[in-house]
C-alpha cells in the first residue's frame, strides 16, 4: 500500500478510470482545477469519467483513512472505500450542493457506510462469538436499547434520570463518552470515531467514568 491508497482489486479497477480518461480526451488535465461541485455536476449530467477520476484521486486516501479509523481493519476499509466510490458513480444525484459542501457529504457517506459495516460485524461476532467465544467488546453497545415492556420502560426512564444527574459530576471527557454510550447506544469504536480519539483513550475514559458513576449512583439511592 502506497501513501494510504487501498490495494484491493476493486479499488484498483475504479482507479483505472484515471488512466482511461487521460487517454480518451485529456479530460483529467482540464478538470483537475475544477471545484468538487462542478465535477459532481459533470458526473451527474453527462456521466463524465474524467470528472469521476479527478474526484477519486483527490479523495480516495481520505475516505480510506476515515474508514480504517472506524473499522480498524485494512481489508474492510478497502471494501468500504470501494463501495463509497461505486455508490458515488452510480447515484451522484444523492449529493445536493444546496445542503452543504461536497467533502462534508462524502465524509458523511464514508462514515455512515463504515459504521454500518461495523455494526454488521458486531452482530456477526455476537452471533458467532470472538476467539474465546465472547462478543467483541469494542464493537458491541455498552448499554441495551429501548425496552418494549411498559413497566420495565418506566424503570429504565427513572434510571436514565438518575444517570443524567450523576453524569454532571464527571469530568467533561468522561461525561461525553458515557453519554454517547448510554443515551445513543454507540459502541466504543463508534465513540472513538465520533470524538476523534484513539480507541484506548475512549476505553480508559469509559472505565474511569463508570467507576465514578457507580459511586455517584450509590449515593443517590
C-alpha positions as CSV (number, residue, x, y, z in Angstrom):
1,X,0.0,0.0,0.0
2,X,1.4,3.4,-1.0
3,X,0.5,6.7,0.6
4,X,-2.6,5.2,2.2
5,X,-4.2,4.0,-1.1
6,X,-6.2,0.8,-0.7
7,X,-4.9,-2.0,-2.8
8,X,-8.0,-4.2,-3.3
9,X,-8.7,-5.3,-6.8
10,X,-12.0,-3.4,-6.9
11,X,-10.4,-0.1,-5.9
12,X,-7.7,-0.5,-8.4
13,X,-10.3,-1.1,-11.1
14,X,-12.1,2.1,-10.1
15,X,-8.7,3.9,-10.1
16,X,-8.1,2.8,-13.6
17,X,-10.7,5.3,-14.6
18,X,-8.0,7.9,-14.3
19,X,-5.8,6.1,-16.9
20,X,-8.8,5.6,-19.2
21,X,-9.9,9.2,-19.0
22,X,-6.4,10.5,-19.5
23,X,-6.0,8.7,-22.8
24,X,-9.6,9.4,-24.1
25,X,-9.9,13.1,-24.2
26,X,-7.2,14.6,-22.0
27,X,-10.1,15.4,-19.6
28,X,-8.3,15.0,-16.3
29,X,-5.7,17.7,-17.1
30,X,-8.6,20.1,-17.8
31,X,-10.8,19.1,-14.9
32,X,-8.2,18.8,-12.2
33,X,-8.7,22.5,-11.4
34,X,-12.4,22.2,-11.2
35,X,-14.1,22.5,-7.8
36,X,-15.8,19.4,-6.3
37,X,-19.3,20.6,-7.1
38,X,-18.5,21.2,-10.7
39,X,-17.1,17.7,-11.0
40,X,-20.2,16.3,-9.5
41,X,-22.4,18.2,-12.0
42,X,-20.4,16.7,-14.8
43,X,-20.7,13.2,-13.4
44,X,-24.5,13.6,-12.8
45,X,-25.4,15.2,-16.1
46,X,-23.0,13.5,-18.6
47,X,-21.5,10.5,-16.7
48,X,-18.1,12.2,-17.1
49,X,-15.4,9.6,-16.3
50,X,-12.7,12.2,-16.2
51,X,-14.5,14.1,-13.5
52,X,-15.0,11.0,-11.6
53,X,-11.3,10.1,-11.9
54,X,-10.3,13.5,-10.5
55,X,-12.6,13.1,-7.5
56,X,-11.4,9.6,-6.9
57,X,-7.7,10.7,-7.0
58,X,-8.5,13.7,-4.8
59,X,-10.3,11.9,-2.0
60,X,-9.6,8.1,-2.1
61,X,-6.9,8.4,0.6
62,X,-9.2,10.5,2.9
63,X,-12.1,8.1,2.5
64,X,-9.9,5.1,3.2
65,X,-8.3,6.7,6.3
66,X,-11.7,7.6,7.7
67,X,-13.0,4.0,7.0
68,X,-9.9,2.5,8.6
69,X,-10.3,4.7,11.7
70,X,-13.8,3.3,12.3
71,X,-13.2,-0.3,11.3
72,X,-9.6,-0.8,12.4
73,X,-9.4,-3.4,9.6
74,X,-7.5,-2.7,6.4
75,X,-9.5,-5.1,4.2
76,X,-12.8,-3.9,5.4
77,X,-11.7,-0.3,5.0
78,X,-10.7,-1.1,1.4
79,X,-14.0,-2.7,0.7
80,X,-15.8,0.3,2.3
81,X,-13.8,2.7,0.2
82,X,-14.7,0.8,-2.9
83,X,-18.3,0.8,-2.0
84,X,-18.4,4.6,-1.3
85,X,-17.0,5.4,-4.8
86,X,-19.1,2.9,-6.6
87,X,-22.2,4.4,-5.0
88,X,-20.9,7.9,-5.9
89,X,-20.6,6.9,-9.5
90,X,-24.0,5.0,-9.6
91,X,-26.0,7.6,-7.7
92,X,-24.3,11.0,-8.0
93,X,-27.7,12.8,-7.7
94,X,-27.8,11.9,-4.0
95,X,-25.4,14.8,-3.5
96,X,-27.3,18.1,-3.2
97,X,-25.0,21.1,-3.3
98,X,-27.6,23.4,-1.6
99,X,-27.3,21.3,1.6
100,X,-23.5,21.7,2.0
101,X,-20.1,21.1,0.7
102,X,-19.2,18.0,-1.3
103,X,-16.4,17.0,1.1
104,X,-18.6,17.1,4.1
105,X,-21.2,15.0,2.3
106,X,-18.6,12.5,1.1
107,X,-17.1,12.0,4.6
108,X,-20.6,11.6,6.0
109,X,-21.3,8.9,3.4
110,X,-18.0,7.2,4.2
111,X,-18.6,7.3,8.0
112,X,-22.1,6.0,7.7
113,X,-21.0,3.2,5.4
114,X,-18.2,2.3,7.8
115,X,-20.5,2.4,10.8
116,X,-23.0,0.2,9.0
117,X,-20.2,-2.3,8.4
118,X,-19.0,-2.0,12.0
119,X,-22.5,-2.8,13.3
120,X,-22.9,-5.7,10.9
121,X,-19.6,-7.1,12.1
122,X,-20.6,-6.6,15.7
123,X,-23.8,-8.6,15.0
124,X,-21.9,-11.3,13.3
125,X,-19.4,-11.6,16.2
126,X,-22.2,-11.5,18.7
127,X,-23.8,-14.5,17.0
128,X,-20.6,-16.4,16.4
129,X,-18.5,-15.2,19.4
130,X,-14.9,-14.0,19.3
131,X,-11.8,-16.1,19.5
132,X,-12.8,-17.2,23.1
133,X,-16.5,-17.5,22.3
134,X,-17.3,-14.0,23.6
135,X,-18.6,-10.9,21.7
136,X,-16.1,-8.3,20.7
137,X,-16.3,-5.6,23.4
138,X,-15.4,-2.6,21.2
139,X,-18.0,-3.5,18.6
140,X,-20.8,-4.1,21.0
141,X,-23.0,-1.4,22.5
142,X,-22.3,-0.9,26.2
143,X,-25.9,-0.5,27.1
144,X,-29.1,-2.2,26.0
145,X,-31.5,-0.4,23.7
146,X,-35.1,0.6,24.4
147,X,-37.4,-1.8,26.2
148,X,-40.9,-2.5,24.8
149,X,-42.3,-3.7,28.2
150,X,-44.1,-0.7,29.8
151,X,-43.2,-1.3,33.4
152,X,-39.6,-2.0,32.5
153,X,-39.6,1.0,30.3
154,X,-40.7,3.2,33.2
155,X,-37.9,1.8,35.3
156,X,-35.4,2.5,32.6
157,X,-36.6,6.1,32.3
158,X,-36.1,6.6,36.0
159,X,-32.7,5.1,35.8
160,X,-31.8,7.5,32.9
161,X,-32.8,10.4,35.0
162,X,-30.5,9.3,37.8
163,X,-27.7,8.7,35.4
164,X,-28.0,12.1,33.8
165,X,-27.9,13.7,37.2
166,X,-24.8,11.7,38.2
167,X,-23.1,12.4,34.9
168,X,-22.9,16.1,35.6
169,X,-20.4,15.4,38.3
170,X,-17.9,13.7,36.0
171,X,-15.0,15.3,34.0
172,X,-16.3,16.6,30.7
173,X,-14.4,14.0,28.6
174,X,-15.7,11.0,30.6
175,X,-19.2,12.5,30.7
176,X,-19.2,12.9,26.9
177,X,-18.1,9.3,26.3
178,X,-20.6,7.8,28.6
179,X,-23.4,10.0,27.2
180,X,-22.7,8.6,23.7
181,X,-22.6,5.1,25.1
182,X,-25.6,5.2,27.4
183,X,-28.0,7.6,25.6
184,X,-27.1,6.9,22.0
185,X,-26.2,3.3,22.2
186,X,-22.8,3.7,20.5
187,X,-20.1,1.1,20.6
188,X,-16.7,2.1,21.8
189,X,-15.3,2.2,18.3
190,X,-18.1,4.5,17.2
191,X,-17.4,6.7,20.1
192,X,-13.7,6.9,19.3
193,X,-14.5,7.9,15.7
194,X,-17.1,10.5,16.8
195,X,-14.8,12.1,19.4
196,X,-11.7,11.8,17.1
197,X,-9.9,9.9,19.9
198,X,-7.9,6.6,20.0
199,X,-9.9,3.6,21.0
200,X,-7.7,3.0,24.0
201,X,-8.3,6.5,25.3
202,X,-12.1,6.1,24.9
203,X,-11.9,2.7,26.8
204,X,-10.0,4.3,29.6
205,X,-12.4,7.3,29.9
206,X,-15.4,4.9,30.0
207,X,-13.8,2.7,32.6
208,X,-12.9,5.6,34.9
209,X,-16.3,7.3,34.2
210,X,-18.2,4.1,35.1
211,X,-16.3,3.8,38.4
212,X,-17.2,7.3,39.4
213,X,-20.7,7.0,38.0
214,X,-21.3,3.9,40.1
215,X,-20.2,5.6,43.3
216,X,-22.3,8.6,42.5
217,X,-25.4,6.5,41.9
218,X,-24.9,4.6,45.1
219,X,-25.0,7.9,47.0
220,X,-28.3,8.8,45.2
221,X,-30.1,5.6,46.1
